[in-house]
Each structure stands twice: as structure tokens, then as C-alpha cells.
Amino acid sequence: MSVTVPIVDNQNIRLRTDIVEPHPPGTIEVIIEGTVTITGALLGQFEATTLEPVAVELAVDESESVTVDLRKDGRLRLETIDIGIEPPDTGALVPDGDALESPVSSLSDSASDPDPDPGLDPKPEPGVIAFTVEGVIEGVSPATIDDLTRSDRQPTLESITFAVEESISSDGGRADDIVAEFSLLGYGIVVKRSGTVTIGTRSGWIGESTSPP
């Protein structure tokens, strides 16, 4: 199963910064800052699962977009994630947990979550995640880099596609380093350097460590 999160014209996602810079021969730098509104009903659908980014669609111009396959044509690695939470009915953004920065230098929004369906919850109680995500997509093919640099316009983020799988225990290693963990509407959320986002249960984590290995 996969879920595609549209970024453009998505009322639940607001981007203030959207920087996508191809660097030949095979790297794309990504810096994204914004907010995403989410409901408990939506989070509940992904309880005890891991969302793994498997594709990123980048708009080159008004009529052309390029899809980067993160399983075949590139590897996402997050470097910095700063996250703040605005709980329901507060009206003021407040930090929830620590905003963590990786000691290694190199998207989110993850942390990013699928577009909420208004029909999921007759009385939705949205919370807002304010996020800043920095990272790189490495190992991108020269042909894809060429497609992204054909236009004078800087590419922008169009959509992110996630594979939805059951969460599994971490075996450690750099890709499994936890770069951020926080809670929203009673659900714990862990973001790893590999870009995977694990939605925990209300009573605890499923198959996940809550501290860096």
C-alpha cells in the first residue's frame, strides 16, 4: 500500500520555504519549512505503522514534473529536523519535546503526513505541526539531474509518496538514527535519518526504540 501526499494547493499543508537544488552529478539538496494540519482520526489510521518515503515528485515548470524514485533512483537522508506543535484549541504554537539537530551535515514533513479526509472525523480536532526539514537525496541518476536543470526555474516540491508498512524493530545503524521524536493528539511520532516516520500507539511504541541507538 502507498499513500501520495500532494503539496501544491493542499489546504492542510502550508510551505513558507521550499528550496530544491540539484547538484550534479547526483545530489539534490532539500530545505523545506512550513506547517501541516492533521487530525486524530487520520493519525489513528497509521497507528503502529511506518511511513517510508519512496518517491518525490518535483515540479520543473508549470507543465512538467520529474519523479525521483527513492528506491531505485536516489536515497533520502535527513540532516536536520526542527518541529513544534500547536495542540488543538490553543491558537499558539508551542514546542512539544526537543527540536533535535543531527550532528551530521546534509525534507520532510514529515515530516509529512497524508492529506486528511474531512469525512474521517465528524468533529475533527486538528493539531498543527510546524516543521523545518533539511536533507539530501543522494545517488540520483544523471538523467534525472538533467531533467531537473533543463529549466531556469528552481524545482519545487510537488508531492511525496509513502509506502505504508508495519513498523519493525530497529537494527541500529546510521539510517536508523532518530533525529526527532514528538507527540501529537496522543500519538508518538518518530522520524529517522532515513526519512521513515513511525506512528506509535497511544499506550506506547510498537517495535521502535524511543532513543537514538
N, C-alpha and C positions, 0 to 999 in steps of 0.2 A: 504494500500500500504506500502511496505517496501523496503528499499534500503540497500544492503550489500556492505560495503567498504572493499575491500581486502587490506591488509597491505603489505604482502610479495610480492616482485617483482612488486610492484606498482611504476611506474616511477614518479608518481605525489606526492608520499609520501617518505620522507627520514627520517629514525629514527636514531638518534645518541645515545639515551639511551632508553632501553626497559627492564624495571625491573618489573616482575610479581612474587610476593612472596606469596604463600599460607600460612596462619597462622591458623592451627586447633584451635578450632573446626569448624569455619565457616566464616573466613575472608580472602580476597585476597587483598594484597596491590599492588597498581599500580603506577609506576612512568615512564612517557613517555616524551621524548624530541625529537623534530625533526622539519621538515618543510613540508608543503603541498602547492602544486601549484594549483591554481584554476582560472577559467575564469569567466567573467561577464555573459556569456551565461549559464554557469552551475548554478551560483547563482540565475539567473533570474528564473530558473525552480522551485526554492523553495521559491520564494518571498512570504511573508505573511504566511509562514508555520512554524511549529515547528518540528524539528527532535528529536525524542525521542529514546535514545539507548535502545534496547530491547533484545539484545543478544551479547555476546562477545565470539569469538572463540579463544581458546588458544592452541598453539602447544606444545605438551609434548615432542615429539621427532620427528624424520624425517618422521615417518609413522603414528603417532597418534595425534589427536587433541581432545580437550574437549570443548564443548559449554556450556557456562553459560547463562541460560535463566534469564534475568534481570526482568522478570515479575513474574516468579514462583520460581526461584532458587537463587535469590540474588537481592540486591538493590545497585545500583551505587550511590556513594556520592562523589562529587568532594571537594577537600580541598584547593588546590592551582592551579591557572592558571596564567601563565605569557605569554603574547602574544606580538609579534612585527610584523610589516607589512612592506613588501617591495613592494611599488607600481610599476605598470608596467613601464618599460623603465628607472628605476633609477639605478639598479645594486648595490644598497647599502641598507642594512637592516636598517630601521629606526623605532622607536616606533610610534605607532598610538594610542593615548589615553593612559590612565593609565594602567600599569600592576598591577592587583589587587590581593591581597592575602587574603584569608579568615581568620578571627580571630580564626576559629575552626580548630583544628589539625586533619588531616587524609590523567584522564586519557581528554583525551581527547578524538582533536584534533581533537575535536572537535572539542580538538575540531576538529572534523573530518568531512570531507565532502565527498560525493560520488565521485567515480572515474570519472574525466571529460572524456567526449567522444569527441575526436578530431573533429568529424563531426558536433558538435553543433555550432561551430563558424568558418566560413571560414577564419577570421582574428582574432584569439584569442589574447587577451591581458591579459596574466596571471599575477596574483599577488601572492606573496609568503607569507604565514602565518608561522612565526616561533613560536613554542609553547613549553611550558613545562606544563605538567598536572600531578598532584598528586591527588590520591584519594583511596578509598577503595570500594570493593564490599562486602557488609555485608549480613548475613543471608544465606550463601551458604551451601548447604546440605553436610553432612559428606561424602557421597558417591562421590560427585564431588571433594571435597578436596582430598580424597583418590586417585582418578584418576589423579589428578594433581601432587601428590607427589610420584607416583609409580616409576618415572624415577629419576635418579640422576641429570638430566639436568633441569635447571630452565625453567619454561614455558615462552613462548614468545607470543606476540600478533599476531594473525593470521588475524582476520577480526572483524569488528563491523557491526552489523545490526541495522538500524534505522527504526522506524515506522514514516511515514510522515503524519502529521495531520494538520488541520487548527489550527493556533495559537488561544489561548483563554486568556482571562484576568486572571491575577494572583490574587489568593485569599490570598496571603501572606503566611507566614509560612516559616520554615527553608528550606524546599525543594525548595521554590521559591526564595530564596535569590539570587540576582545577584552577581556572583563572577567575571564576566568580561563582558565588552561591548566594541566593536570596530567597525570600518567600513572598508570595502574592496570593491573597484570598485564601490563606490556609494551606497552600501548596508550596513545598520546597522546590526550588529550581536550581540545577547545577549546570554550569557551562564549562566545557573542557577546551583545551587548546586546539583540539582537532575540529572544534566547531559544533560538536554534538551538544544537544540540550536535553537534559533528563528532567522529566516532571515527576516529583516524588509524591508520596501519598500524604494525606492529612496527618496520619499517625506516625510517619517515618519514611525513610528511604527504602526503595526496593533495589537491592543489588548494587548499591552505589556507596562509595566512601564519601563522607562529608568533609573531608580534609585532604589537602594535597598529599600524594604518596611520598 
